[in-house]
Amino acid sequence: MENHDEHYTKQEQQQVVVITGCSTGGIGNALARAFAADKCLVVATARSLSSMSDLDYDNPNFHLEELDVLSDQSVTNVVSNVLEKFGRIDVLVNNAGVQCVAPLAEIPLSELQHTFDTNVFGTIRMVQAVVPHMASRKKGRIVNIGSVIALGAGPWSGAYSGSKAALHSLTDTLRLELGPLGIDVINVVPGAIKSNIGNAAISNYSRMPEWKLYKPFEEAIRKRAYFSQNSKSTPSEEFAKKVVAAVLKKNPPAWFSFGQFSTIMAIMYHLPIFIKDFLLRKAMKC
Ligand SMILES: NC(=O)c1ccc[n+]([C@@H]2O[C@H](COP(=O)([O-])OP(=O)(O)OC[C@H]3O[C@@H](n4cnc5c(N)ncnc54)[C@H](OP(=O)(O)O)[C@@H]3O)[C@@H](O)[C@H]2O)c1
């Protein structure tokens, strides 16, 4: 049996990886498993411990914490608990996110704000909480989970694509600002990956009012919630393995995109607007 000192030494060599939004069935959960399989010590977090009940409490490569990216208190508590327990954070993965479908002309501003609060401000809240520690070690990696949707924003998901476009832009700035402090910043840009994102978006959709001008588009709007969830969506395990390999490289890439539609969306980004609009109108029945 290993004694306390041996266990401590093993922990010292392990990369400590903090991940937000690790609920069962989602990308964060798959990332937690993939980092743990690559011998990292994973601090898997979610709004409630019960949503990560599939992650093994007894596995020494996992440490589970409740964390809500909307709460200063929750973020501060978790970061200080982790530093107290493990002494360092090597990698932060900002994965927590919400999809939101609604036409921009009628979306309640509170829903637009909630989307940006989670996807954009929640990420920056995490970044601000870990940077002082990473800067003191002149070492660390921050991974922001963006989206290919930011490369070709279409109808019905303006809140979401706008939040991801903002996140991509902030990630570019962070990479340049944190570089001199010894911190690498990686924009991970998923294509369509199997997860709970469609169901979560539809359950939030029940908070929307009845549309006035967009009632005829109701079906297309609801369908948009599940656009990334089709029979050919990339399995989250496959996606997570690729991400972990990229993030743990000696020299990690600034941008890593993978998954169904990632190549199409990269091409879409460079198309003339009239072609882009033509394709998106057709696809989104607008
Ligand atoms: N799936 C795709 O095709 C796709 C494509 C591009 C980008 N992405 C991005 O990938 C990331 C993961 O999404 P997913 O597809 O795995 O969706 P998901 O299955 O719905 O997972 C989202 C995770 O974020 C958590 N979350 C939401 N609000 C939170 C908050 N305030 N504090 C902490 N955690 C919160 C959710 O927790 P609860 O379970 O408590 O709600 C859940 O664990 C998101 O940033 C998403 O935008 C996904």
The ligand as a Gaussian input file, in Angstrom:
#p B3LYP/6-31G(d) Opt

LIG

0 1
 N      -22.558000      20.072000     -27.830000
 C      -22.178000      20.814000     -28.838000
 O      -22.435000      20.496000     -30.019000
 C      -21.380000      22.073000     -28.585000
 C      -20.896000      22.777000     -29.703000
 C      -20.148000      23.912000     -29.497000
 C      -19.862000      24.329000     -28.224000
 N      -20.340000      23.642000     -27.153000
 C      -19.998000      24.136000     -25.805000
 O      -19.506000      23.078000     -25.022000
 C      -19.726000      23.388000     -23.642000
 C      -20.392000      22.199000     -22.959000
 O      -21.691000      22.049000     -23.493000
 P      -22.403000      20.632000     -23.709000
 O      -22.652000      20.491000     -25.152000
 O      -21.687000      19.577000     -22.980000
 O      -23.816000      20.957000     -23.057000
 P      -24.499000      20.377000     -21.726000
 O      -24.505000      18.892000     -21.816000
 O      -25.775000      21.100000     -21.598000
 O      -23.475000      20.801000     -20.582000
 C      -23.388000      22.142000     -20.143000
 C      -22.786000      22.138000     -18.771000
 O      -22.688000      23.494000     -18.315000
 C      -23.249000      23.548000     -17.019000
 N      -23.703000      24.864000     -16.598000
 C      -24.697000      25.638000     -17.097000
 N      -24.808000      26.759000     -16.368000
 C      -23.858000      26.696000     -15.400000
 C      -23.470000      27.546000     -14.342000
 N      -24.099000      28.705000     -14.092000
 N      -22.445000      27.162000     -13.535000
 C      -21.807000      25.995000     -13.741000
 N      -22.135000      25.132000     -14.709000
 C      -23.157000      25.494000     -15.530000
 C      -24.393000      22.550000     -17.063000
 O      -24.821000      22.242000     -15.748000
 P      -26.325000      21.718000     -15.421000
 O      -26.308000      20.253000     -15.790000
 O      -26.445000      21.998000     -13.969000
 O      -27.246000      22.536000     -16.270000
 C      -23.678000      21.400000     -17.755000
 O      -22.860000      20.724000     -16.846000
 C      -20.598000      24.642000     -23.623000
 O      -19.761000      25.768000     -23.406000
 C      -21.174000      24.675000     -25.027000
 O      -21.520000      25.965000     -25.417000
 C      -21.102000      22.518000     -27.306000

